Amino acid sequence: MTSTVSDRPLPQVTVRQATPGDAETLVALLAEMDDQPTRATLDAEGARQIMARMAAYPYFRAFLVFADGVAVGSFSLLVFCSLTHEGSEQAVMDAVVISRACRGQGIGSLMLDHAVRIAGEAGCYKIALSSNLKRMDAHRFYEHFGFTQHGISLAVPVSKSI
């Protein structure tokens, strides 16, 4: 590619659906999400189990992003319909991360382009994502890409006991 970000040529970026064999790579990338390499408590076997559960949904997949053949990012994408918008499909991105060493090179924008394309091909009318309030750099990146705040996201812990 000939586009540049910060005067550097963009690497060759490819995206593919992750497989259970990619579990260790996914775990390592997710550990970089908050710039805390020891943050992850998820191991490869746990990731494989979660990926098996995700596959039970009609369309909930994890993806790996490669720059010049090296895995440098990941995201998950859920496509679903609801009772709003006459059952139109919509998408939610989750677990969005680019390796610290590769941030600022345009790879994240190419990753989001790919996710938006997947959502469009699935007939989605929108793609949404949530981001922790402390990830201000990520928020600026998403806004620069074109995401806008749409409502607010609220959460409450759910007790596992009855």
PyMOL commands that place a pseudoatom at each C-alpha (Angstrom):
pseudoatom trace, name=CA, resn=MET, resi=1, chain=A, elem=C, hetatm=0, pos=[0.000, 0.000, 0.000]
pseudoatom trace, name=CA, resn=THR, resi=2, chain=A, elem=C, hetatm=0, pos=[1.186, 3.478, -0.681]
pseudoatom trace, name=CA, resn=SER, resi=3, chain=A, elem=C, hetatm=0, pos=[-0.704, 5.424, 1.999]
pseudoatom trace, name=CA, resn=THR, resi=4, chain=A, elem=C, hetatm=0, pos=[1.319, 6.800, 4.843]
pseudoatom trace, name=CA, resn=VAL, resi=5, chain=A, elem=C, hetatm=0, pos=[0.656, 7.647, 8.453]
pseudoatom trace, name=CA, resn=SER, resi=6, chain=A, elem=C, hetatm=0, pos=[3.338, 9.618, 10.250]
pseudoatom trace, name=CA, resn=ASP, resi=7, chain=A, elem=C, hetatm=0, pos=[5.527, 9.428, 7.106]
pseudoatom trace, name=CA, resn=ARG, resi=8, chain=A, elem=C, hetatm=0, pos=[5.760, 5.636, 7.318]
pseudoatom trace, name=CA, resn=PRO, resi=9, chain=A, elem=C, hetatm=0, pos=[4.400, 3.376, 4.591]
pseudoatom trace, name=CA, resn=LEU, resi=10, chain=A, elem=C, hetatm=0, pos=[1.536, 1.189, 5.753]
pseudoatom trace, name=CA, resn=PRO, resi=11, chain=A, elem=C, hetatm=0, pos=[2.447, -2.461, 6.148]
pseudoatom trace, name=CA, resn=GLN, resi=12, chain=A, elem=C, hetatm=0, pos=[0.533, -5.115, 4.222]
pseudoatom trace, name=CA, resn=VAL, resi=13, chain=A, elem=C, hetatm=0, pos=[-2.443, -5.701, 6.513]
pseudoatom trace, name=CA, resn=THR, resi=14, chain=A, elem=C, hetatm=0, pos=[-4.630, -8.799, 6.373]
pseudoatom trace, name=CA, resn=VAL, resi=15, chain=A, elem=C, hetatm=0, pos=[-7.456, -9.952, 8.611]
pseudoatom trace, name=CA, resn=ARG, resi=16, chain=A, elem=C, hetatm=0, pos=[-8.713, -13.466, 9.105]
pseudoatom trace, name=CA, resn=GLN, resi=17, chain=A, elem=C, hetatm=0, pos=[-11.036, -15.269, 11.449]
pseudoatom trace, name=CA, resn=ALA, resi=18, chain=A, elem=C, hetatm=0, pos=[-9.161, -16.658, 14.448]
pseudoatom trace, name=CA, resn=THR, resi=19, chain=A, elem=C, hetatm=0, pos=[-9.150, -20.391, 15.110]
pseudoatom trace, name=CA, resn=PRO, resi=20, chain=A, elem=C, hetatm=0, pos=[-8.640, -22.309, 18.355]
pseudoatom trace, name=CA, resn=GLY, resi=21, chain=A, elem=C, hetatm=0, pos=[-5.018, -22.756, 17.284]
pseudoatom trace, name=CA, resn=ASP, resi=22, chain=A, elem=C, hetatm=0, pos=[-4.600, -18.978, 17.588]
pseudoatom trace, name=CA, resn=ALA, resi=23, chain=A, elem=C, hetatm=0, pos=[-5.542, -18.931, 21.275]
pseudoatom trace, name=CA, resn=GLU, resi=24, chain=A, elem=C, hetatm=0, pos=[-2.048, -18.143, 22.593]
pseudoatom trace, name=CA, resn=THR, resi=25, chain=A, elem=C, hetatm=0, pos=[-1.686, -15.250, 20.149]
pseudoatom trace, name=CA, resn=LEU, resi=26, chain=A, elem=C, hetatm=0, pos=[-5.092, -13.847, 21.112]
pseudoatom trace, name=CA, resn=VAL, resi=27, chain=A, elem=C, hetatm=0, pos=[-4.270, -14.069, 24.824]
pseudoatom trace, name=CA, resn=ALA, resi=28, chain=A, elem=C, hetatm=0, pos=[-0.963, -12.242, 24.295]
pseudoatom trace, name=CA, resn=LEU, resi=29, chain=A, elem=C, hetatm=0, pos=[-2.638, -9.458, 22.295]
pseudoatom trace, name=CA, resn=LEU, resi=30, chain=A, elem=C, hetatm=0, pos=[-5.460, -9.017, 24.802]
pseudoatom trace, name=CA, resn=ALA, resi=31, chain=A, elem=C, hetatm=0, pos=[-2.870, -8.642, 27.562]
pseudoatom trace, name=CA, resn=GLU, resi=32, chain=A, elem=C, hetatm=0, pos=[-1.690, -5.477, 25.763]
pseudoatom trace, name=CA, resn=MET, resi=33, chain=A, elem=C, hetatm=0, pos=[-5.131, -3.876, 25.795]
pseudoatom trace, name=CA, resn=ASP, resi=34, chain=A, elem=C, hetatm=0, pos=[-4.489, -1.768, 28.875]
pseudoatom trace, name=CA, resn=ASP, resi=35, chain=A, elem=C, hetatm=0, pos=[-0.723, -1.547, 28.496]
pseudoatom trace, name=CA, resn=GLN, resi=36, chain=A, elem=C, hetatm=0, pos=[-0.315, -4.005, 31.327]
pseudoatom trace, name=CA, resn=PRO, resi=37, chain=A, elem=C, hetatm=0, pos=[1.472, -7.094, 30.003]
pseudoatom trace, name=CA, resn=THR, resi=38, chain=A, elem=C, hetatm=0, pos=[0.712, -9.089, 33.159]
pseudoatom trace, name=CA, resn=ARG, resi=39, chain=A, elem=C, hetatm=0, pos=[-3.008, -8.158, 33.205]
pseudoatom trace, name=CA, resn=ALA, resi=40, chain=A, elem=C, hetatm=0, pos=[-4.302, -11.289, 31.493]
pseudoatom trace, name=CA, resn=THR, resi=41, chain=A, elem=C, hetatm=0, pos=[-5.649, -14.079, 33.628]
pseudoatom trace, name=CA, resn=LEU, resi=42, chain=A, elem=C, hetatm=0, pos=[-6.964, -15.853, 30.550]
pseudoatom trace, name=CA, resn=ASP, resi=43, chain=A, elem=C, hetatm=0, pos=[-4.774, -18.646, 29.260]
pseudoatom trace, name=CA, resn=ALA, resi=44, chain=A, elem=C, hetatm=0, pos=[-4.806, -20.345, 25.863]
pseudoatom trace, name=CA, resn=GLU, resi=45, chain=A, elem=C, hetatm=0, pos=[-7.043, -23.209, 26.995]
pseudoatom trace, name=CA, resn=GLY, resi=46, chain=A, elem=C, hetatm=0, pos=[-9.540, -20.765, 28.462]
pseudoatom trace, name=CA, resn=ALA, resi=47, chain=A, elem=C, hetatm=0, pos=[-9.499, -18.794, 25.221]
pseudoatom trace, name=CA, resn=ARG, resi=48, chain=A, elem=C, hetatm=0, pos=[-10.191, -21.968, 23.218]
pseudoatom trace, name=CA, resn=GLN, resi=49, chain=A, elem=C, hetatm=0, pos=[-13.145, -22.778, 25.474]
pseudoatom trace, name=CA, resn=ILE, resi=50, chain=A, elem=C, hetatm=0, pos=[-14.561, -19.294, 25.075]
pseudoatom trace, name=CA, resn=MET, resi=51, chain=A, elem=C, hetatm=0, pos=[-14.112, -19.433, 21.298]
pseudoatom trace, name=CA, resn=ALA, resi=52, chain=A, elem=C, hetatm=0, pos=[-16.101, -22.687, 21.255]
pseudoatom trace, name=CA, resn=ARG, resi=53, chain=A, elem=C, hetatm=0, pos=[-18.909, -20.979, 23.165]
pseudoatom trace, name=CA, resn=MET, resi=54, chain=A, elem=C, hetatm=0, pos=[-18.783, -17.982, 20.789]
pseudoatom trace, name=CA, resn=ALA, resi=55, chain=A, elem=C, hetatm=0, pos=[-19.128, -20.322, 17.793]
pseudoatom trace, name=CA, resn=ALA, resi=56, chain=A, elem=C, hetatm=0, pos=[-22.489, -21.495, 19.151]
pseudoatom trace, name=CA, resn=TYR, resi=57, chain=A, elem=C, hetatm=0, pos=[-23.951, -18.081, 18.248]
pseudoatom trace, name=CA, resn=PRO, resi=58, chain=A, elem=C, hetatm=0, pos=[-25.068, -17.630, 14.634]
pseudoatom trace, name=CA, resn=TYR, resi=59, chain=A, elem=C, hetatm=0, pos=[-22.339, -15.013, 14.079]
pseudoatom trace, name=CA, resn=PHE, resi=60, chain=A, elem=C, hetatm=0, pos=[-19.893, -14.238, 16.889]
pseudoatom trace, name=CA, resn=ARG, resi=61, chain=A, elem=C, hetatm=0, pos=[-16.271, -14.555, 15.843]
pseudoatom trace, name=CA, resn=ALA, resi=62, chain=A, elem=C, hetatm=0, pos=[-12.798, -13.455, 16.865]
pseudoatom trace, name=CA, resn=PHE, resi=63, chain=A, elem=C, hetatm=0, pos=[-10.454, -12.083, 14.217]
pseudoatom trace, name=CA, resn=LEU, resi=64, chain=A, elem=C, hetatm=0, pos=[-6.707, -11.631, 13.998]
pseudoatom trace, name=CA, resn=VAL, resi=65, chain=A, elem=C, hetatm=0, pos=[-5.048, -8.704, 12.255]
pseudoatom trace, name=CA, resn=PHE, resi=66, chain=A, elem=C, hetatm=0, pos=[-1.663, -9.257, 10.597]
pseudoatom trace, name=CA, resn=ALA, resi=67, chain=A, elem=C, hetatm=0, pos=[0.856, -6.646, 9.481]
pseudoatom trace, name=CA, resn=ASP, resi=68, chain=A, elem=C, hetatm=0, pos=[3.390, -8.036, 7.040]
pseudoatom trace, name=CA, resn=GLY, resi=69, chain=A, elem=C, hetatm=0, pos=[2.463, -11.534, 8.218]
pseudoatom trace, name=CA, resn=VAL, resi=70, chain=A, elem=C, hetatm=0, pos=[2.825, -10.886, 11.969]
pseudoatom trace, name=CA, resn=ALA, resi=71, chain=A, elem=C, hetatm=0, pos=[-0.242, -10.944, 14.263]
pseudoatom trace, name=CA, resn=VAL, resi=72, chain=A, elem=C, hetatm=0, pos=[-0.554, -7.426, 15.682]
pseudoatom trace, name=CA, resn=GLY, resi=73, chain=A, elem=C, hetatm=0, pos=[-4.210, -7.023, 16.590]
pseudoatom trace, name=CA, resn=SER, resi=74, chain=A, elem=C, hetatm=0, pos=[-7.543, -8.624, 17.221]
pseudoatom trace, name=CA, resn=PHE, resi=75, chain=A, elem=C, hetatm=0, pos=[-11.232, -7.918, 17.593]
pseudoatom trace, name=CA, resn=SER, resi=76, chain=A, elem=C, hetatm=0, pos=[-14.419, -9.863, 18.093]
pseudoatom trace, name=CA, resn=LEU, resi=77, chain=A, elem=C, hetatm=0, pos=[-17.565, -9.176, 16.123]
pseudoatom trace, name=CA, resn=LEU, resi=78, chain=A, elem=C, hetatm=0, pos=[-21.126, -10.154, 16.988]
pseudoatom trace, name=CA, resn=VAL, resi=79, chain=A, elem=C, hetatm=0, pos=[-23.821, -9.745, 14.339]
pseudoatom trace, name=CA, resn=PHE, resi=80, chain=A, elem=C, hetatm=0, pos=[-27.408, -10.022, 15.556]
pseudoatom trace, name=CA, resn=CYS, resi=81, chain=A, elem=C, hetatm=0, pos=[-30.912, -8.702, 15.124]
pseudoatom trace, name=CA, resn=SER, resi=82, chain=A, elem=C, hetatm=0, pos=[-33.300, -7.344, 17.725]
pseudoatom trace, name=CA, resn=LEU, resi=83, chain=A, elem=C, hetatm=0, pos=[-36.837, -6.065, 17.927]
pseudoatom trace, name=CA, resn=THR, resi=84, chain=A, elem=C, hetatm=0, pos=[-35.669, -2.544, 17.095]
pseudoatom trace, name=CA, resn=HIS, resi=85, chain=A, elem=C, hetatm=0, pos=[-35.353, -1.299, 13.508]
pseudoatom trace, name=CA, resn=GLU, resi=86, chain=A, elem=C, hetatm=0, pos=[-37.735, -4.020, 12.311]
pseudoatom trace, name=CA, resn=GLY, resi=87, chain=A, elem=C, hetatm=0, pos=[-35.218, -6.736, 13.100]
pseudoatom trace, name=CA, resn=SER, resi=88, chain=A, elem=C, hetatm=0, pos=[-32.407, -5.221, 11.043]
pseudoatom trace, name=CA, resn=GLU, resi=89, chain=A, elem=C, hetatm=0, pos=[-28.996, -6.711, 11.658]
pseudoatom trace, name=CA, resn=GLN, resi=90, chain=A, elem=C, hetatm=0, pos=[-26.493, -4.791, 13.751]
pseudoatom trace, name=CA, resn=ALA, resi=91, chain=A, elem=C, hetatm=0, pos=[-22.941, -5.502, 14.880]
pseudoatom trace, name=CA, resn=VAL, resi=92, chain=A, elem=C, hetatm=0, pos=[-20.983, -5.040, 18.078]
pseudoatom trace, name=CA, resn=MET, resi=93, chain=A, elem=C, hetatm=0, pos=[-17.195, -5.051, 18.224]
pseudoatom trace, name=CA, resn=ASP, resi=94, chain=A, elem=C, hetatm=0, pos=[-15.465, -6.228, 21.373]
pseudoatom trace, name=CA, resn=ALA, resi=95, chain=A, elem=C, hetatm=0, pos=[-11.931, -7.018, 22.530]
pseudoatom trace, name=CA, resn=VAL, resi=96, chain=A, elem=C, hetatm=0, pos=[-10.443, -4.503, 20.096]
pseudoatom trace, name=CA, resn=VAL, resi=97, chain=A, elem=C, hetatm=0, pos=[-6.665, -4.226, 20.428]
pseudoatom trace, name=CA, resn=ILE, resi=98, chain=A, elem=C, hetatm=0, pos=[-3.577, -3.349, 18.417]
pseudoatom trace, name=CA, resn=SER, resi=99, chain=A, elem=C, hetatm=0, pos=[-0.179, -4.268, 19.837]
pseudoatom trace, name=CA, resn=ARG, resi=100, chain=A, elem=C, hetatm=0, pos=[1.522, -1.318, 21.547]
pseudoatom trace, name=CA, resn=ALA, resi=101, chain=A, elem=C, hetatm=0, pos=[4.490, -1.525, 19.172]
pseudoatom trace, name=CA, resn=CYS, resi=102, chain=A, elem=C, hetatm=0, pos=[2.190, -1.114, 16.160]
pseudoatom trace, name=CA, resn=ARG, resi=103, chain=A, elem=C, hetatm=0, pos=[-0.074, 1.705, 17.281]
pseudoatom trace, name=CA, resn=GLY, resi=104, chain=A, elem=C, hetatm=0, pos=[-0.041, 4.897, 15.247]
pseudoatom trace, name=CA, resn=GLN, resi=105, chain=A, elem=C, hetatm=0, pos=[0.832, 3.133, 11.978]
pseudoatom trace, name=CA, resn=GLY, resi=106, chain=A, elem=C, hetatm=0, pos=[-2.646, 3.074, 10.423]
pseudoatom trace, name=CA, resn=ILE, resi=107, chain=A, elem=C, hetatm=0, pos=[-3.208, -0.605, 11.172]
pseudoatom trace, name=CA, resn=GLY, resi=108, chain=A, elem=C, hetatm=0, pos=[-6.123, 0.099, 13.522]
pseudoatom trace, name=CA, resn=SER, resi=109, chain=A, elem=C, hetatm=0, pos=[-7.941, 2.077, 10.834]
pseudoatom trace, name=CA, resn=LEU, resi=110, chain=A, elem=C, hetatm=0, pos=[-7.503, -0.761, 8.358]
pseudoatom trace, name=CA, resn=MET, resi=111, chain=A, elem=C, hetatm=0, pos=[-8.789, -3.182, 11.026]
pseudoatom trace, name=CA, resn=LEU, resi=112, chain=A, elem=C, hetatm=0, pos=[-11.890, -1.041, 11.610]
pseudoatom trace, name=CA, resn=ASP, resi=113, chain=A, elem=C, hetatm=0, pos=[-12.422, -0.741, 7.835]
pseudoatom trace, name=CA, resn=HIS, resi=114, chain=A, elem=C, hetatm=0, pos=[-12.426, -4.528, 7.674]
pseudoatom trace, name=CA, resn=ALA, resi=115, chain=A, elem=C, hetatm=0, pos=[-14.893, -4.868, 10.566]
pseudoatom trace, name=CA, resn=VAL, resi=116, chain=A, elem=C, hetatm=0, pos=[-17.215, -2.293, 8.997]
pseudoatom trace, name=CA, resn=ARG, resi=117, chain=A, elem=C, hetatm=0, pos=[-17.023, -4.176, 5.694]
pseudoatom trace, name=CA, resn=ILE, resi=118, chain=A, elem=C, hetatm=0, pos=[-17.954, -7.469, 7.420]
pseudoatom trace, name=CA, resn=ALA, resi=119, chain=A, elem=C, hetatm=0, pos=[-20.892, -5.759, 9.116]
pseudoatom trace, name=CA, resn=GLY, resi=120, chain=A, elem=C, hetatm=0, pos=[-22.016, -4.206, 5.841]
pseudoatom trace, name=CA, resn=GLU, resi=121, chain=A, elem=C, hetatm=0, pos=[-21.845, -7.533, 4.024]
pseudoatom trace, name=CA, resn=ALA, resi=122, chain=A, elem=C, hetatm=0, pos=[-24.002, -9.015, 6.820]
pseudoatom trace, name=CA, resn=GLY, resi=123, chain=A, elem=C, hetatm=0, pos=[-26.611, -6.326, 6.171]
pseudoatom trace, name=CA, resn=CYS, resi=124, chain=A, elem=C, hetatm=0, pos=[-26.017, -4.417, 9.397]
pseudoatom trace, name=CA, resn=TYR, resi=125, chain=A, elem=C, hetatm=0, pos=[-27.395, -0.918, 9.748]
pseudoatom trace, name=CA, resn=LYS, resi=126, chain=A, elem=C, hetatm=0, pos=[-24.758, -0.004, 12.374]
pseudoatom trace, name=CA, resn=ILE, resi=127, chain=A, elem=C, hetatm=0, pos=[-21.652, -1.206, 14.152]
pseudoatom trace, name=CA, resn=ALA, resi=128, chain=A, elem=C, hetatm=0, pos=[-21.080, -0.261, 17.781]
pseudoatom trace, name=CA, resn=LEU, resi=129, chain=A, elem=C, hetatm=0, pos=[-18.396, -0.791, 20.371]
pseudoatom trace, name=CA, resn=SER, resi=130, chain=A, elem=C, hetatm=0, pos=[-17.815, -0.024, 24.013]
pseudoatom trace, name=CA, resn=SER, resi=131, chain=A, elem=C, hetatm=0, pos=[-14.575, 1.231, 25.473]
pseudoatom trace, name=CA, resn=ASN, resi=132, chain=A, elem=C, hetatm=0, pos=[-13.514, 1.574, 29.080]
pseudoatom trace, name=CA, resn=LEU, resi=133, chain=A, elem=C, hetatm=0, pos=[-13.665, 5.196, 30.263]
pseudoatom trace, name=CA, resn=LYS, resi=134, chain=A, elem=C, hetatm=0, pos=[-9.932, 5.198, 31.037]
pseudoatom trace, name=CA, resn=ARG, resi=135, chain=A, elem=C, hetatm=0, pos=[-8.933, 4.428, 27.409]
pseudoatom trace, name=CA, resn=MET, resi=136, chain=A, elem=C, hetatm=0, pos=[-8.864, 8.044, 26.253]
pseudoatom trace, name=CA, resn=ASP, resi=137, chain=A, elem=C, hetatm=0, pos=[-6.381, 7.412, 23.423]
pseudoatom trace, name=CA, resn=ALA, resi=138, chain=A, elem=C, hetatm=0, pos=[-8.670, 4.690, 22.089]
pseudoatom trace, name=CA, resn=HIS, resi=139, chain=A, elem=C, hetatm=0, pos=[-11.679, 7.023, 22.277]
pseudoatom trace, name=CA, resn=ARG, resi=140, chain=A, elem=C, hetatm=0, pos=[-9.861, 9.665, 20.235]
pseudoatom trace, name=CA, resn=PHE, resi=141, chain=A, elem=C, hetatm=0, pos=[-8.900, 7.013, 17.692]
pseudoatom trace, name=CA, resn=TYR, resi=142, chain=A, elem=C, hetatm=0, pos=[-12.497, 5.749, 17.377]
pseudoatom trace, name=CA, resn=GLU, resi=143, chain=A, elem=C, hetatm=0, pos=[-13.817, 9.302, 17.022]
pseudoatom trace, name=CA, resn=HIS, resi=144, chain=A, elem=C, hetatm=0, pos=[-11.193, 10.104, 14.385]
pseudoatom trace, name=CA, resn=PHE, resi=145, chain=A, elem=C, hetatm=0, pos=[-12.345, 7.004, 12.487]
pseudoatom trace, name=CA, resn=GLY, resi=146, chain=A, elem=C, hetatm=0, pos=[-15.934, 8.271, 12.570]
pseudoatom trace, name=CA, resn=PHE, resi=147, chain=A, elem=C, hetatm=0, pos=[-17.528, 6.646, 15.597]
pseudoatom trace, name=CA, resn=THR, resi=148, chain=A, elem=C, hetatm=0, pos=[-19.745, 9.022, 17.562]
pseudoatom trace, name=CA, resn=GLN, resi=149, chain=A, elem=C, hetatm=0, pos=[-21.203, 8.668, 21.010]
pseudoatom trace, name=CA, resn=HIS, resi=150, chain=A, elem=C, hetatm=0, pos=[-24.625, 7.100, 20.679]
pseudoatom trace, name=CA, resn=GLY, resi=151, chain=A, elem=C, hetatm=0, pos=[-26.364, 7.041, 24.028]
pseudoatom trace, name=CA, resn=ILE, resi=152, chain=A, elem=C, hetatm=0, pos=[-24.499, 5.736, 27.036]
pseudoatom trace, name=CA, resn=SER, resi=153, chain=A, elem=C, hetatm=0, pos=[-23.484, 2.299, 28.145]
pseudoatom trace, name=CA, resn=LEU, resi=154, chain=A, elem=C, hetatm=0, pos=[-24.373, 1.230, 31.676]
pseudoatom trace, name=CA, resn=ALA, resi=155, chain=A, elem=C, hetatm=0, pos=[-23.469, -2.000, 33.455]
pseudoatom trace, name=CA, resn=VAL, resi=156, chain=A, elem=C, hetatm=0, pos=[-24.169, -3.741, 36.704]
pseudoatom trace, name=CA, resn=PRO, resi=157, chain=A, elem=C, hetatm=0, pos=[-22.431, -6.859, 38.013]
pseudoatom trace, name=CA, resn=VAL, resi=158, chain=A, elem=C, hetatm=0, pos=[-24.695, -9.906, 37.928]
pseudoatom trace, name=CA, resn=SER, resi=159, chain=A, elem=C, hetatm=0, pos=[-24.522, -12.271, 40.859]
pseudoatom trace, name=CA, resn=LYS, resi=160, chain=A, elem=C, hetatm=0, pos=[-23.964, -15.887, 39.901]
pseudoatom trace, name=CA, resn=SER, resi=161, chain=A, elem=C, hetatm=0, pos=[-25.945, -17.095, 42.907]
pseudoatom trace, name=CA, resn=ILE, resi=162, chain=A, elem=C, hetatm=0, pos=[-29.707, -17.437, 42.830]
for i in range(1, 162): cmd.bond("trace and resi %d" % i, "trace and resi %d" % (i + 1))
show_as sticks, trace
zoom trace
